[in-house]
Amino acid sequence: MSALFQTLERRLKAAGSGNAKRAVEELAAHVLGCKPLEIYFKKMSTAQEEHLEILIDRAELGEPIQYIIGHVDFRGLEIHCDRRALIPRPETELLVEAVLSSLIDHHSSFRIADIGTGTGCIALSLLHELPNAEVIGVDISPDALALARENAERLGLSARFQTLENNLLTGFEENSLDAVVSNPPYIFSKVWENLEPCVRDFEPQLALDGGEDGLDLIRPLVEQAARVLKPGGGLFLEIGYDQGSAVFQCLENAGFQHVKVQKDLAGLDRIVTGFRS
């Protein structure tokens, strides 16, 4: 069996995979229904080998492993993902943690908007950990909203999860939200054009491209959040590693208080938070 995996690894490496060994392990584990390191102690049937071959063919064409497998683990929840929405990433778990850390009583009622909800991973994680919260998942993409609803239904969280096809916070009433959270498109357009093909050619540009300086959606979102948040309500944004100062200033200019830039596990600027006065 190891010989088969080594052959498949060589194929993915030749196709340009950054971590071919790990990709083969994850795909084989998906086929075998086990953990990646357990694949070396399992026997594959002919049908399973044929199934794995199909998945490897997709990976050779650059399709992300997460789309091929069809789900990711996000804060302990199995979030289904496909080309309708951005793949949830570990850095975004820090955004959820920032929201949870700001809410003193997790059993209080909160009304939260998740802007650019995509798969719904942020919204559903918050609902999972805040038993009395209600979250509105907002996205401009009807396909992404359909995926978010599917995830909510499968996780048993539909009762407290609404979806809204909308442009950011347009139409929300003043003082109507306790928190606004977003992982918005923040990649510079010129950077998006040069992203790895597995990202640029498969994940939706709508969820990645933030315009010339990456702030095309962040600027209006900050201004709108300053209007719709209740006094004391919080704005929580994931940002690019080189946007900390610009987004910090954006929140301060909009009147937010206690504005803070938080770093990710690599020591890079990743989260900006602020609270309405």
Secondary structure, DSSP 8 states (H G I E B T S, - for coil): -HHHHHHHHHHHHHTT-TTHHHHHHHHHHHHHTS-GGGGGG----HHHHHHHHHHHHHHHTT--HHHHH-EEEETTEEEE--TTS----HHHHHHHHHHHHH-S-TTS-EEEEEET-TTSHHHHHHHHH-TTEEEEEEES-HHHHHHHHHHHHHTT-GGGEEEEE-STTTT--TT-EEEEEE----B-HHHHTTS-HHHHTTS-GGGTB--TTS-TTHHHHHHHHHHHEEEEEEEEEE--TT-HHHHHHHHHHTT-EEEEEEE-TTS-EEEEEEE--
